Amino acid sequence: MDLFAMIHTPLIIFMVVVVPIWIIAHYTTRWKQTRSVSETDESMLGDLWESASRMEQRIINLEKILDAEVPGWREKE
């Protein structure tokens, strides 16, 4: 038996059986990792939530000031 035949058969079996299982396992793991929120993303979302709350409070205060100083400003367009 020559060297090519000795390498050829195990290589085909490896390519047909092991490689597809390996690829499926790899991308399944990646998919599960991307489904969860990392600690960095969670802290960033918390910061964004706090920032949005502060902005909302500022807008409310600005609307109160405008209501007091410029009555009917909402109807002007």
N, CA, C and O atoms as a CHARMM CRD file, in Angstrom:
* protein
*
  308
    1    1 MET  N      0.85700  -1.17600   0.00000 PROA 1      0.00000
    2    1 MET  CA     0.00000   0.00000   0.00000 PROA 1      0.00000
    3    1 MET  C      0.90300   1.23900   0.00000 PROA 1      0.00000
    4    1 MET  O      1.85000   1.32900   0.78100 PROA 1      0.00000
    5    2 ASP  N      0.60600   2.15500  -0.85400 PROA 2      0.00000
    6    2 ASP  CA     1.46000   3.33500  -0.93100 PROA 2      0.00000
    7    2 ASP  C      1.04100   4.39200   0.10800 PROA 2      0.00000
    8    2 ASP  O     -0.00900   4.27800   0.74000 PROA 2      0.00000
    9    3 LEU  N      1.85800   5.38100   0.26000 PROA 3      0.00000
   10    3 LEU  CA     1.66300   6.41400   1.27400 PROA 3      0.00000
   11    3 LEU  C      0.39000   7.21600   1.03100 PROA 3      0.00000
   12    3 LEU  O     -0.30000   7.57700   1.98500 PROA 3      0.00000
   13    4 PHE  N      0.06800   7.50000  -0.22200 PROA 4      0.00000
   14    4 PHE  CA    -1.12100   8.28800  -0.54000 PROA 4      0.00000
   15    4 PHE  C     -2.39500   7.59100  -0.06000 PROA 4      0.00000
   16    4 PHE  O     -3.28200   8.24600   0.48800 PROA 4      0.00000
   17    5 ALA  N     -2.49700   6.29700  -0.25300 PROA 5      0.00000
   18    5 ALA  CA    -3.68300   5.55200   0.17300 PROA 5      0.00000
   19    5 ALA  C     -3.77300   5.50900   1.69900 PROA 5      0.00000
   20    5 ALA  O     -4.87500   5.52200   2.24800 PROA 5      0.00000
   21    6 MET  N     -2.65700   5.46000   2.37500 PROA 6      0.00000
   22    6 MET  CA    -2.66400   5.42100   3.84000 PROA 6      0.00000
   23    6 MET  C     -3.11600   6.76100   4.42600 PROA 6      0.00000
   24    6 MET  O     -3.74200   6.79000   5.48500 PROA 6      0.00000
   25    7 ILE  N     -2.80900   7.84900   3.75900 PROA 7      0.00000
   26    7 ILE  CA    -3.20500   9.17800   4.24000 PROA 7      0.00000
   27    7 ILE  C     -4.59000   9.55300   3.72400 PROA 7      0.00000
   28    7 ILE  O     -5.33700  10.24200   4.41800 PROA 7      0.00000
   29    8 HSD  N     -4.93700   9.12100   2.54500 PROA 8      0.00000
   30    8 HSD  CA    -6.16700   9.51600   1.87200 PROA 8      0.00000
   31    8 HSD  C     -7.41900   9.08700   2.63800 PROA 8      0.00000
   32    8 HSD  O     -8.31000   9.91000   2.84800 PROA 8      0.00000
   33    9 THR  N     -7.51000   7.85000   3.05400 PROA 9      0.00000
   34    9 THR  CA    -8.70800   7.33000   3.72400 PROA 9      0.00000
   35    9 THR  C     -8.95300   8.00800   5.07600 PROA 9      0.00000
   36    9 THR  O    -10.06900   8.47500   5.30600 PROA 9      0.00000
   37   10 PRO  N     -7.97800   8.08700   5.97400 PROA 10     0.00000
   38   10 PRO  CA    -8.24900   8.79200   7.24400 PROA 10     0.00000
   39   10 PRO  C     -8.58700  10.27200   7.05000 PROA 10     0.00000
   40   10 PRO  O     -9.37900  10.83600   7.80500 PROA 10     0.00000
   41   11 LEU  N     -7.98900  10.89000   6.04400 PROA 11     0.00000
   42   11 LEU  CA    -8.27000  12.29400   5.76800 PROA 11     0.00000
   43   11 LEU  C     -9.71900  12.48700   5.32700 PROA 11     0.00000
   44   11 LEU  O    -10.37700  13.43300   5.76100 PROA 11     0.00000
   45   12 ILE  N    -10.21400  11.61300   4.48100 PROA 12     0.00000
   46   12 ILE  CA   -11.60700  11.70200   4.03700 PROA 12     0.00000
   47   12 ILE  C    -12.55200  11.47100   5.21000 PROA 12     0.00000
   48   12 ILE  O    -13.54300  12.18800   5.35400 PROA 12     0.00000
   49   13 ILE  N    -12.26300  10.48800   6.04400 PROA 13     0.00000
   50   13 ILE  CA   -13.10800  10.22900   7.21800 PROA 13     0.00000
   51   13 ILE  C    -13.09400  11.44300   8.15500 PROA 13     0.00000
   52   13 ILE  O    -14.13500  11.83400   8.68300 PROA 13     0.00000
   53   14 PHE  N    -11.92800  12.02700   8.35400 PROA 14     0.00000
   54   14 PHE  CA   -11.81900  13.22300   9.19700 PROA 14     0.00000
   55   14 PHE  C    -12.65100  14.36700   8.62800 PROA 14     0.00000
   56   14 PHE  O    -13.37500  15.03900   9.36200 PROA 14     0.00000
   57   15 MET  N    -12.54600  14.58300   7.32900 PROA 15     0.00000
   58   15 MET  CA   -13.27500  15.67700   6.68100 PROA 15     0.00000
   59   15 MET  C    -14.78700  15.46700   6.69200 PROA 15     0.00000
   60   15 MET  O    -15.54500  16.43200   6.78900 PROA 15     0.00000
   61   16 VAL  N    -15.22500  14.23000   6.59400 PROA 16     0.00000
   62   16 VAL  CA   -16.65800  13.94900   6.51400 PROA 16     0.00000
   63   16 VAL  C    -17.30200  13.88500   7.89900 PROA 16     0.00000
   64   16 VAL  O    -18.46400  14.26300   8.04700 PROA 16     0.00000
   65   17 VAL  N    -16.58000  13.42000   8.91000 PROA 17     0.00000
   66   17 VAL  CA   -17.19000  13.21200  10.22600 PROA 17     0.00000
   67   17 VAL  C    -16.78900  14.30600  11.21300 PROA 17     0.00000
   68   17 VAL  O    -17.65400  14.95200  11.80400 PROA 17     0.00000
   69   18 VAL  N    -15.51000  14.51500  11.39200 PROA 18     0.00000
   70   18 VAL  CA   -15.02400  15.38000  12.46800 PROA 18     0.00000
   71   18 VAL  C    -15.22600  16.86100  12.15100 PROA 18     0.00000
   72   18 VAL  O    -15.69500  17.60800  13.01000 PROA 18     0.00000
   73   19 VAL  N    -14.89100  17.29500  10.96200 PROA 19     0.00000
   74   19 VAL  CA   -14.95400  18.71800  10.62100 PROA 19     0.00000
   75   19 VAL  C    -16.37500  19.27600  10.72100 PROA 19     0.00000
   76   19 VAL  O    -16.54400  20.34700  11.30500 PROA 19     0.00000
   77   20 PRO  N    -17.41300  18.61000  10.18200 PROA 20     0.00000
   78   20 PRO  CA   -18.76300  19.17200  10.35200 PROA 20     0.00000
   79   20 PRO  C    -19.19900  19.27000  11.81100 PROA 20     0.00000
   80   20 PRO  O    -19.82300  20.25500  12.20500 PROA 20     0.00000
   81   21 ILE  N    -18.87400  18.25600  12.61800 PROA 21     0.00000
   82   21 ILE  CA   -19.22200  18.30500  14.04000 PROA 21     0.00000
   83   21 ILE  C    -18.47600  19.45800  14.71400 PROA 21     0.00000
   84   21 ILE  O    -19.05000  20.17500  15.53500 PROA 21     0.00000
   85   22 TRP  N    -17.23200  19.63200  14.37700 PROA 22     0.00000
   86   22 TRP  CA   -16.42000  20.70000  14.93600 PROA 22     0.00000
   87   22 TRP  C    -16.99800  22.07300  14.56600 PROA 22     0.00000
   88   22 TRP  O    -17.10500  22.95000  15.42400 PROA 22     0.00000
   89   23 ILE  N    -17.36400  22.25900  13.31500 PROA 23     0.00000
   90   23 ILE  CA   -17.93100  23.53700  12.85900 PROA 23     0.00000
   91   23 ILE  C    -19.26500  23.81500  13.55500 PROA 23     0.00000
   92   23 ILE  O    -19.50700  24.93300  14.01000 PROA 23     0.00000
   93   24 ILE  N    -20.12000  22.81100  13.63900 PROA 24     0.00000
   94   24 ILE  CA   -21.41700  22.99200  14.30300 PROA 24     0.00000
   95   24 ILE  C    -21.22100  23.34700  15.76900 PROA 24     0.00000
   96   24 ILE  O    -21.89200  24.24300  16.28000 PROA 24     0.00000
   97   25 ALA  N    -20.32100  22.66600  16.44700 PROA 25     0.00000
   98   25 ALA  CA   -20.06500  22.94600  17.86000 PROA 25     0.00000
   99   25 ALA  C    -19.49200  24.35800  18.03700 PROA 25     0.00000
  100   25 ALA  O    -19.85200  25.06200  18.98000 PROA 25     0.00000
  101   26 HSD  N    -18.61200  24.76300  17.14100 PROA 26     0.00000
  102   26 HSD  CA   -18.00700  26.09100  17.22300 PROA 26     0.00000
  103   26 HSD  C    -19.06000  27.18900  17.09900 PROA 26     0.00000
  104   26 HSD  O    -19.11400  28.10000  17.92600 PROA 26     0.00000
  105   27 TYR  N    -19.90000  27.10100  16.06100 PROA 27     0.00000
  106   27 TYR  CA   -20.88400  28.15600  15.84000 PROA 27     0.00000
  107   27 TYR  C    -22.02800  28.10000  16.84500 PROA 27     0.00000
  108   27 TYR  O    -22.64300  29.12900  17.12200 PROA 27     0.00000
  109   28 THR  N    -22.32800  26.94100  17.39200 PROA 28     0.00000
  110   28 THR  CA   -23.32000  26.86000  18.46500 PROA 28     0.00000
  111   28 THR  C    -22.81300  27.58600  19.69600 PROA 28     0.00000
  112   28 THR  O    -23.56600  28.31100  20.34700 PROA 28     0.00000
  113   29 THR  N    -21.55600  27.39900  20.01600 PROA 29     0.00000
  114   29 THR  CA   -20.95900  28.09300  21.15600 PROA 29     0.00000
  115   29 THR  C    -20.96700  29.59600  20.92800 PROA 29     0.00000
  116   29 THR  O    -21.31400  30.35300  21.83400 PROA 29     0.00000
  117   30 ARG  N    -20.59500  30.03800  19.74800 PROA 30     0.00000
  118   30 ARG  CA   -20.59500  31.46900  19.42600 PROA 30     0.00000
  119   30 ARG  C    -22.00100  32.04900  19.53000 PROA 30     0.00000
  120   30 ARG  O    -22.18000  33.15300  20.04400 PROA 30     0.00000
  121   31 TRP  N    -22.99000  31.31700  19.05000 PROA 31     0.00000
  122   31 TRP  CA   -24.37600  31.77400  19.07700 PROA 31     0.00000
  123   31 TRP  C    -24.85500  31.93700  20.51700 PROA 31     0.00000
  124   31 TRP  O    -25.53800  32.90900  20.84000 PROA 31     0.00000
  125   32 LYS  N    -24.50100  30.99500  21.37100 PROA 32     0.00000
  126   32 LYS  CA   -24.90700  31.08300  22.77600 PROA 32     0.00000
  127   32 LYS  C    -24.21800  32.24900  23.47700 PROA 32     0.00000
  128   32 LYS  O    -24.81600  32.88100  24.34700 PROA 32     0.00000
  129   33 GLN  N    -22.98000  32.54300  23.11600 PROA 33     0.00000
  130   33 GLN  CA   -22.27200  33.66500  23.71900 PROA 33     0.00000
  131   33 GLN  C    -22.88800  34.99400  23.30500 PROA 33     0.00000
  132   33 GLN  O    -22.95900  35.91600  24.11800 PROA 33     0.00000
  133   34 THR  N    -23.32500  35.10900  22.08200 PROA 34     0.00000
  134   34 THR  CA   -23.88700  36.37200  21.62100 PROA 34     0.00000
  135   34 THR  C    -25.30500  36.57700  22.12900 PROA 34     0.00000
  136   34 THR  O    -25.78500  37.71100  22.14300 PROA 34     0.00000
  137   35 ARG  N    -25.98600  35.53100  22.54200 PROA 35     0.00000
  138   35 ARG  CA   -27.34100  35.67900  23.07600 PROA 35     0.00000
  139   35 ARG  C    -27.34200  36.31200  24.44800 PROA 35     0.00000
  140   35 ARG  O    -28.31700  36.96600  24.81600 PROA 35     0.00000
  141   36 SER  N    -26.28900  36.14000  25.21200 PROA 36     0.00000
  142   36 SER  CA   -26.24300  36.69600  26.55700 PROA 36     0.00000
  143   36 SER  C    -25.61500  38.08800  26.52400 PROA 36     0.00000
  144   36 SER  O    -24.84500  38.41200  25.62000 PROA 36     0.00000
  145   37 VAL  N    -25.95100  38.89800  27.51300 PROA 37     0.00000
  146   37 VAL  CA   -25.41800  40.24800  27.61100 PROA 37     0.00000
  147   37 VAL  C    -24.17600  40.20400  28.49900 PROA 37     0.00000
  148   37 VAL  O    -24.21800  39.68600  29.61500 PROA 37     0.00000
  149   38 SER  N    -23.08900  40.74600  27.99900 PROA 38     0.00000
  150   38 SER  CA   -21.84500  40.74900  28.76900 PROA 38     0.00000
  151   38 SER  C    -21.91900  41.81200  29.86500 PROA 38     0.00000
  152   38 SER  O    -22.80100  42.67100  29.84900 PROA 38     0.00000
  153   39 GLU  N    -20.99200  41.74600  30.81100 PROA 39     0.00000
  154   39 GLU  CA   -20.95700  42.71300  31.90900 PROA 39     0.00000
  155   39 GLU  C    -20.70400  44.12100  31.37700 PROA 39     0.00000
  156   39 GLU  O    -21.27100  45.08800  31.88400 PROA 39     0.00000
  157   40 THR  N    -19.86700  44.23700  30.37100 PROA 40     0.00000
  158   40 THR  CA   -19.58200  45.53900  29.77100 PROA 40     0.00000
  159   40 THR  C    -20.83800  46.12600  29.14300 PROA 40     0.00000
  160   40 THR  O    -21.15000  47.30100  29.33400 PROA 40     0.00000
  161   41 ASP  N    -21.56200  45.28700  28.38500 PROA 41     0.00000
  162   41 ASP  CA   -22.79700  45.75200  27.76300 PROA 41     0.00000
  163   41 ASP  C    -23.83100  46.13100  28.81500 PROA 41     0.00000
  164   41 ASP  O    -24.56100  47.10900  28.65400 PROA 41     0.00000
  165   42 GLU  N    -23.88800  45.35900  29.88400 PROA 42     0.00000
  166   42 GLU  CA   -24.85600  45.63900  30.94200 PROA 42     0.00000
  167   42 GLU  C    -24.54700  46.96700  31.62600 PROA 42     0.00000
  168   42 GLU  O    -25.46100  47.74400  31.90100 PROA 42     0.00000
  169   43 SER  N    -23.27900  47.23600  31.90200 PROA 43     0.00000
  170   43 SER  CA   -22.92600  48.51500  32.53200 PROA 43     0.00000
  171   43 SER  C    -23.17300  49.67100  31.56800 PROA 43     0.00000
  172   43 SER  O    -23.59100  50.75000  31.98800 PROA 43     0.00000
  173   44 MET  N    -22.91700  49.45300  30.27900 PROA 44     0.00000
  174   44 MET  CA   -23.17600  50.49500  29.29200 PROA 44     0.00000
  175   44 MET  C    -24.67000  50.79700  29.20200 PROA 44     0.00000
  176   44 MET  O    -25.06500  51.95900  29.10400 PROA 44     0.00000
  177   45 LEU  N    -25.49400  49.76200  29.23600 PROA 45     0.00000
  178   45 LEU  CA   -26.94400  49.96300  29.21600 PROA 45     0.00000
  179   45 LEU  C    -27.40500  50.70600  30.46600 PROA 45     0.00000
  180   45 LEU  O    -28.29500  51.55200  30.38500 PROA 45     0.00000
  181   46 GLY  N    -26.81800  50.40400  31.61100 PROA 46     0.00000
  182   46 GLY  CA   -27.15200  51.11800  32.83700 PROA 46     0.00000
  183   46 GLY  C    -26.79700  52.59200  32.74200 PROA 46     0.00000
  184   46 GLY  O    -27.56900  53.45400  33.16100 PROA 46     0.00000
  185   47 ASP  N    -25.62100  52.87800  32.18700 PROA 47     0.00000
  186   47 ASP  CA   -25.20600  54.27300  32.00700 PROA 47     0.00000
  187   47 ASP  C    -26.14600  55.00400  31.05000 PROA 47     0.00000
  188   47 ASP  O    -26.51700  56.15300  31.29400 PROA 47     0.00000
  189   48 LEU  N    -26.52800  54.33600  29.96400 PROA 48     0.00000
  190   48 LEU  CA   -27.45300  54.94700  29.01300 PROA 48     0.00000
  191   48 LEU  C    -28.81500  55.19800  29.65000 PROA 48     0.00000
  192   48 LEU  O    -29.44900  56.21900  29.38400 PROA 48     0.00000
  193   49 TRP  N    -29.26300  54.26900  30.49100 PROA 49     0.00000
  194   49 TRP  CA   -30.54600  54.43500  31.17000 PROA 49     0.00000
  195   49 TRP  C    -30.50200  55.64900  32.10700 PROA 49     0.00000
  196   49 TRP  O    -31.44000  56.44400  32.14000 PROA 49     0.00000
  197   50 GLU  N    -29.42200  55.78600  32.85900 PROA 50     0.00000
  198   50 GLU  CA   -29.27500  56.94100  33.74800 PROA 50     0.00000
  199   50 GLU  C    -29.21400  58.23800  32.96300 PROA 50     0.00000
  200   50 GLU  O    -29.81600  59.23700  33.35700 PROA 50     0.00000
  201   51 SER  N    -28.49300  58.22700  31.86100 PROA 51     0.00000
  202   51 SER  CA   -28.37900  59.41800  31.02000 PROA 51     0.00000
  203   51 SER  C    -29.73800  59.79900  30.43700 PROA 51     0.00000
  204   51 SER  O    -30.08900  60.97800  30.39800 PROA 51     0.00000
  205   52 ALA  N    -30.49900  58.80600  29.98600 PROA 52     0.00000
  206   52 ALA  CA   -31.83200  59.08300  29.44400 PROA 52     0.00000
  207   52 ALA  C    -32.74800  59.63700  30.52500 PROA 52     0.00000
  208   52 ALA  O    -33.54700  60.53100  30.24900 PROA 52     0.00000
  209   53 SER  N    -32.65100  59.13500  31.73400 PROA 53     0.00000
  210   53 SER  CA   -33.47100  59.64500  32.83800 PROA 53     0.00000
  211   53 SER  C    -33.12300  61.10300  33.14400 PROA 53     0.00000
  212   53 SER  O    -34.01400  61.92000  33.37400 PROA 53     0.00000
  213   54 ARG  N    -31.82100  61.42700  33.14800 PROA 54     0.00000
  214   54 ARG  CA   -31.41000  62.81600  33.39500 PROA 54     0.00000
  215   54 ARG  C    -31.90600  63.72700  32.27500 PROA 54     0.00000
  216   54 ARG  O    -32.38500  64.82900  32.54200 PROA 54     0.00000
  217   55 MET  N    -31.79400  63.27500  31.01900 PROA 55     0.00000
  218   55 MET  CA   -32.27100  64.07700  29.89800 PROA 55     0.00000
  219   55 MET  C    -33.77600  64.29900  29.97900 PROA 55     0.00000
  220   55 MET  O    -34.26500  65.39700  29.71500 PROA 55     0.00000
  221   56 GLU  N    -34.50500  63.25200  30.34600 PROA 56     0.00000
  222   56 GLU  CA   -35.95500  63.38000  30.47200 PROA 56     0.00000
  223   56 GLU  C    -36.30000  64.42400  31.54000 PROA 56     0.00000
  224   56 GLU  O    -37.20600  65.23300  31.34300 PROA 56     0.00000
  225   57 GLN  N    -35.58900  64.40900  32.65300 PROA 57     0.00000
  226   57 GLN  CA   -35.84200  65.38800  33.71700 PROA 57     0.00000
  227   57 GLN  C    -35.51000  66.79600  33.24000 PROA 57     0.00000
  228   57 GLN  O    -36.22900  67.74100  33.56300 PROA 57     0.00000
  229   58 ARG  N    -34.44300  66.94700  32.48600 PROA 58     0.00000
  230   58 ARG  CA   -34.08600  68.26500  31.94300 PROA 58     0.00000
  231   58 ARG  C    -35.14400  68.77900  30.98700 PROA 58     0.00000
  232   58 ARG  O    -35.49300  69.95900  31.02500 PROA 58     0.00000
  233   59 ILE  N    -35.65900  67.91200  30.13300 PROA 59     0.00000
  234   59 ILE  CA   -36.70400  68.31000  29.18400 PROA 59     0.00000
  235   59 ILE  C    -37.95700  68.73900  29.93700 PROA 59     0.00000
  236   59 ILE  O    -38.58900  69.73100  29.57200 PROA 59     0.00000
  237   60 ILE  N    -38.31700  68.01400  30.96800 PROA 60     0.00000
  238   60 ILE  CA   -39.48000  68.37800  31.77500 PROA 60     0.00000
  239   60 ILE  C    -39.28000  69.75500  32.40000 PROA 60     0.00000
  240   60 ILE  O    -40.19300  70.58100  32.39800 PROA 60     0.00000
  241   61 ASN  N    -38.08000  70.00200  32.93500 PROA 61     0.00000
  242   61 ASN  CA   -37.78800  71.31200  33.53200 PROA 61     0.00000
  243   61 ASN  C    -37.83000  72.42200  32.48700 PROA 61     0.00000
  244   61 ASN  O    -38.36600  73.49900  32.75000 PROA 61     0.00000
  245   62 LEU  N    -37.27200  72.17100  31.30900 PROA 62     0.00000
  246   62 LEU  CA   -37.31300  73.17400  30.24100 PROA 62     0.00000
  247   62 LEU  C    -38.74700  73.47100  29.81400 PROA 62     0.00000
  248   62 LEU  O    -39.09400  74.62600  29.56700 PROA 62     0.00000
  249   63 GLU  N    -39.57700  72.44200  29.72700 PROA 63     0.00000
  250   63 GLU  CA   -40.97300  72.65600  29.36500 PROA 63     0.00000
  251   63 GLU  C    -41.69900  73.46800  30.43100 PROA 63     0.00000
  252   63 GLU  O    -42.54500  74.30000  30.10300 PROA 63     0.00000
  253   64 LYS  N    -41.38000  73.23600  31.70600 PROA 64     0.00000
  254   64 LYS  CA   -41.98200  74.03300  32.78100 PROA 64     0.00000
  255   64 LYS  C    -41.57500  75.49700  32.66000 PROA 64     0.00000
  256   64 LYS  O    -42.40300  76.39100  32.83400 PROA 64     0.00000
  257   65 ILE  N    -40.29700  75.74200  32.36200 PROA 65     0.00000
  258   65 ILE  CA   -39.81800  77.11400  32.20100 PROA 65     0.00000
  259   65 ILE  C    -40.51200  77.77400  31.02000 PROA 65     0.00000
  260   65 ILE  O    -40.96500  78.91400  31.12000 PROA 65     0.00000
  261   66 LEU  N    -40.59800  77.06000  29.90000 PROA 66     0.00000
  262   66 LEU  CA   -41.26700  77.62400  28.72300 PROA 66     0.00000
  263   66 LEU  C    -42.74800  77.86900  28.98400 PROA 66     0.00000
  264   66 LEU  O    -43.29700  78.87700  28.53900 PROA 66     0.00000
  265   67 ASP  N    -43.39500  76.96100  29.69800 PROA 67     0.00000
  266   67 ASP  CA   -44.81000  77.15800  30.02700 PROA 67     0.00000
  267   67 ASP  C    -44.99800  78.42600  30.85000 PROA 67     0.00000
  268   67 ASP  O    -45.98100  79.14300  30.66600 PROA 67     0.00000
  269   68 ALA  N    -44.06400  78.70900  31.75900 PROA 68     0.00000
  270   68 ALA  CA   -44.17600  79.88800  32.61000 PROA 68     0.00000
  271   68 ALA  C    -43.83700  81.17200  31.85500 PROA 68     0.00000
  272   68 ALA  O    -44.48400  82.20000  32.05400 PROA 68     0.00000
  273   69 GLU  N    -42.82400  81.11200  30.99200 PROA 69     0.00000
  274   69 GLU  CA   -42.36300  82.33600  30.32900 PROA 69     0.00000
  275   69 GLU  C    -43.02800  82.59200  28.98400 PROA 69     0.00000
  276   69 GLU  O    -43.21300  83.75000  28.60800 PROA 69     0.00000
  277   70 VAL  N    -43.38900  81.55600  28.25800 PROA 70     0.00000
  278   70 VAL  CA   -43.98000  81.71900  26.92600 PROA 70     0.00000
  279   70 VAL  C    -45.23400  80.84900  26.84300 PROA 70     0.00000
  280   70 VAL  O    -45.18800  79.73700  26.31600 PROA 70     0.00000
  281   71 PRO  N    -46.34900  81.35300  27.36100 PROA 71     0.00000
  282   71 PRO  CA   -47.56200  80.55300  27.29700 PROA 71     0.00000
  283   71 PRO  C    -47.97200  80.29300  25.84600 PROA 71     0.00000
  284   71 PRO  O    -47.85900  81.17800  24.99900 PROA 71     0.00000
  285   72 GLY  N    -48.43900  79.10200  25.56800 PROA 72     0.00000
  286   72 GLY  CA   -48.88600  78.74200  24.22600 PROA 72     0.00000
  287   72 GLY  C    -47.77400  78.38900  23.26600 PROA 72     0.00000
  288   72 GLY  O    -48.01400  78.31000  22.06100 PROA 72     0.00000
  289   73 TRP  N    -46.56600  78.17400  23.75300 PROA 73     0.00000
  290   73 TRP  CA   -45.45300  77.82500  22.87100 PROA 73     0.00000
  291   73 TRP  C    -45.64100  76.47000  22.18700 PROA 73     0.00000
  292   73 TRP  O    -45.07000  76.22100  21.12600 PROA 73     0.00000
  293   74 ARG  N    -46.42700  75.61500  22.78800 PROA 74     0.00000
  294   74 ARG  CA   -46.64100  74.28600  22.20000 PROA 74     0.00000
  295   74 ARG  C    -47.49800  74.35000  20.93700 PROA 74     0.00000
  296   74 ARG  O    -47.35300  73.51100  20.04900 PROA 74     0.00000
  297   75 GLU  N    -48.37900  75.32700  20.85200 PROA 75     0.00000
  298   75 GLU  CA   -49.26500  75.42800  19.70400 PROA 75     0.00000
  299   75 GLU  C    -48.59600  76.12800  18.52300 PROA 75     0.00000
  300   75 GLU  O    -49.11800  76.07200  17.40900 PROA 75     0.00000
  301   76 LYS  N    -47.46600  76.78100  18.73400 PROA 76     0.00000
  302   76 LYS  CA   -46.76700  77.50100  17.67100 PROA 76     0.00000
  303   76 LYS  C    -45.96200  76.51400  16.81200 PROA 76     0.00000
  304   76 LYS  O    -45.05400  75.83700  17.29400 PROA 76     0.00000
  305   77 GLU  N    -46.32100  76.45700  15.55200 PROA 77     0.00000
  306   77 GLU  CA   -45.55600  75.61300  14.61100 PROA 77     0.00000
  307   77 GLU  C    -45.58300  76.19800  13.24800 PROA 77     0.00000
  308   77 GLU  O    -44.99900  75.63500  12.32300 PROA 77     0.00000
